[in-house]
Amino acid sequence: MITREKAIALRKLIEKLSAELSDEEAYDAPELFPKWTLKDYQTGDRVQYGGNLYKCLQAHTAQSDWT
């Protein structure tokens, strides 16, 4: 059985490795990427929101009314 701690560690590894996917590969698996949240984003960061994958085109700090 997998523990919660192990699942969290695996999720972090999956998110790290998903950065190596091409945009085309990433498009087919938005679940591999972290969910959008309020934070600083760098150009090229990819996140999921509402079942879709988004890629940051310009570095910025996300705001709550930007969903």
C-alpha positions as CSV (number, residue, x, y, z in Angstrom):
1,M,0.0,0.0,0.0
2,I,1.2,3.5,-0.8
3,T,1.3,6.0,2.0
4,R,0.1,9.6,1.7
5,E,3.7,10.8,2.2
6,K,4.9,8.6,-0.6
7,A,2.1,9.8,-2.9
8,I,3.1,13.4,-2.3
9,A,6.7,12.6,-3.0
10,L,5.8,10.8,-6.3
11,R,3.5,13.7,-7.3
12,K,6.5,16.1,-7.0
13,L,8.6,13.8,-9.1
14,I,6.0,13.5,-11.8
15,E,5.6,17.3,-12.0
16,K,9.4,17.7,-12.2
17,L,9.6,15.1,-15.0
18,S,6.6,16.5,-16.9
19,A,8.6,19.6,-17.6
20,E,10.6,17.6,-20.1
21,L,7.6,16.8,-22.2
22,S,7.1,18.7,-25.5
23,D,4.0,21.0,-25.7
24,E,2.3,18.4,-27.9
25,E,2.9,15.6,-25.4
26,A,1.9,17.8,-22.4
27,Y,-1.4,18.7,-24.1
28,D,-2.5,15.1,-23.9
29,A,-1.8,14.9,-20.2
30,P,-2.8,18.1,-18.3
31,E,-3.2,16.0,-15.1
32,L,0.6,15.7,-14.9
33,F,1.0,19.4,-14.2
34,P,0.4,21.4,-11.1
35,K,-3.0,23.1,-10.7
36,W,-3.1,26.9,-11.3
37,T,-2.7,28.8,-8.1
38,L,-1.8,32.3,-6.9
39,K,2.0,32.6,-7.3
40,D,4.8,33.9,-9.5
41,Y,4.9,32.3,-12.9
42,Q,7.9,32.3,-15.2
43,T,7.8,32.2,-19.0
44,G,7.2,28.6,-20.1
45,D,5.6,27.3,-16.9
46,R,2.7,25.0,-17.6
47,V,-0.3,24.5,-15.3
48,Q,-3.7,22.9,-15.4
49,Y,-7.0,24.7,-14.8
50,G,-10.5,23.5,-15.5
51,G,-9.1,20.3,-17.2
52,N,-7.1,22.3,-19.6
53,L,-3.3,22.9,-19.9
54,Y,-2.0,26.5,-20.0
55,K,1.5,27.7,-20.7
56,C,2.8,31.0,-19.3
57,L,3.9,33.3,-22.2
58,Q,5.0,36.2,-20.0
59,A,6.4,36.1,-16.5
60,H,3.9,37.5,-14.0
61,T,2.3,37.2,-10.5
62,A,-1.1,35.5,-10.8
63,Q,-4.1,37.3,-9.2
64,S,-7.3,35.9,-7.9
65,D,-9.4,37.5,-10.6
66,W,-7.3,36.1,-13.5
67,T,-8.9,32.6,-13.6
